Amino acid sequence: MSLSGTLANTPPIDSVGVAERVARFSTRSIKKTSKMEALKLALSMIDLTTLEGKDTEDKVRRLCYKARHLHVDLPDLPTVAAVCVYPTMVKVAREELNDCGVKVAAVATSFPSGQDDLSLRIRQTKGAVRHGAQEIDMVISRGRFLAGDYQYVTDEIVAVKEACGEAHLKVILETGELYTLENVRKASDIAIHAGADFIKTSTGKVQPAATMEVTLVMLEAIRDHFQETGKIVGMKPAGGISNSKIAIRYLVMLRETLGNRWLTPKLFRFGASSLANDLLMQIVKQSSGVYQSSNYFSID
Amino acid sequence: MSRNSPDKRLSVAKTYKLYIGGKFPRTESGRTFEARSHSGDLLANLCRASRKDLREAVVVARKAFPGWAKRSGYNRGQILYRIAEMMEGRIDQLVNEVSSQGVSPQKALKEVETSIERFVHYAGWADKYAQVHSSVNPVSSSHFNFSVPEPMGIVGIIPPNEPSLLGLATLLAPALAGGNVTISLVSETRPLAPATFAEILHSSDVPPGVVNILTGFRKELLPDFSTHMDVNAILAADLSTKEKKLTEENSALNLKRVVHLPSKAISATDNPGLSPILSLQETKTTWHPIGT
């Protein structure tokens, strides 16, 4: 796929402006019923994630159980959007989740570094899809990107997208390794251009992970692309979003940048593990009036 | 005298803040209340903590608990003794602050000295109470059966309004010696010395989050202390009948333990000894299989 034109349209990023805009989102006061709605919406947008070398099948089963039964005392809660695991765990996760509506997402393409032959990374993607992954979270080659080889990055996304078949493709930019907001915007444009269904900030293995600044730049890339071509792309900040307050700020930013249309788990996700319990504790706090303890919630 | 007069320096008034997680934040609510001298002069403005400040304190205390409970009693004792050392070093400031709010200088000195004594006393107990309270229990099966005390977790401390520093010290020291982490809502009427005490803690090797100090109104915050599901116990002295009832009823929510210390024990020169430590411990009993 040719890149001509794509990068020419990439606007310069005013980082001071981004910081100020982000600061504004943090001042919105979301209370009572709107807060309750926001908490539930955030809950429904979570990709419940476990990506560790020490993951076992039982840990994944437990996570899947949690995805379906967030808190027994609150029967009318939504479920989370997906469970995100390594490719080896996709089978187990599919078995557990059946067709209950919670999707199985797999990180593939030599996550988290992406440092491997493209052919192997594509094979891994195909394997994950064959085992039942409905969503694939791929990483881009940051080294190539930083070296200026944008064509390579475009081609690898196109190739992985093809390997995904029916599965949704989320492209992880790993913004913590891209250094500048300009690079984040450039990488977003490339990923969207190459056919990403979602663009995602981080693997969670590199600090800084998701920040509101990079997320805003990525949301604006999505908006500009939508206005130009009408194509809708989703967004997934991941890593470091650990409590309800921050999650609600992201939702405010999403609403004020992309509008109501994006306020759905189909187009926005949080990659997180401990966020779910914090949201649950806030929801119970809202209804009972009493501050909660993690002792009364399932392990995350 | 005019402000510009060369020989009269305009003194810098101290800002008293909250102590949460080893930091000194202002209250998130932005509210303040006044501390006045006996004759009614304004001494300082203090933060009027809100329930959200309490919530933050509970979060950091919960994080600090495993580390503090896991330290050896000996090490906790050293840290308690360090608190006493640091108080000794700032004894003049503490006495001034206590006496500025209507306590005679002699009595204020006595109060500060006794407060220091409390920490020395409980520094000594920190590595001993477990032996005293542990037991090997006779059982008629092939088990080695033993019981040891373990700290409860987060203790909400509601000291009496007066004496403010001694009240805080008397309740805080045994809770800490026993490995608990604490959130104290200090005196409304004489908050200066307890607020300064936070600075002493800060320089006494107490890990962040183990002691949190809030200034504010008991009427506003007691319901939140007593309903919070992540607070494991309340240690109080000098609560009114109404406050006692409220605290105990709310505490039923998560079976918080509520311990009242009599006012006599607070002001006594003699140290209250072992029982306040044990009142904030859970007994764990282990059945260890052995050969017949």
Contacts between the chains, C-beta under 8 A, distances in Angstrom:
chain1	res1	chain2	res2	distance
A	289	B	227	7.7
A	290	B	227	4.6
A	290	B	228	7.1
A	290	B	229	6.1
A	290	B	253	6.5
A	291	B	51	7.8
A	291	B	54	7.9
A	291	B	55	5.6
A	291	B	58	6.9
A	291	B	224	7.0
A	291	B	227	7.1
A	291	B	228	4.5
A	291	B	229	6.2
A	291	B	230	6.7
A	292	B	229	5.0
A	292	B	230	7.0
A	293	B	228	7.8
A	293	B	229	4.0
A	293	B	230	3.5
A	293	B	254	6.9
A	294	B	62	7.8
A	294	B	230	7.4
A	295	B	229	7.6
A	295	B	230	7.4
A	296	B	229	6.6
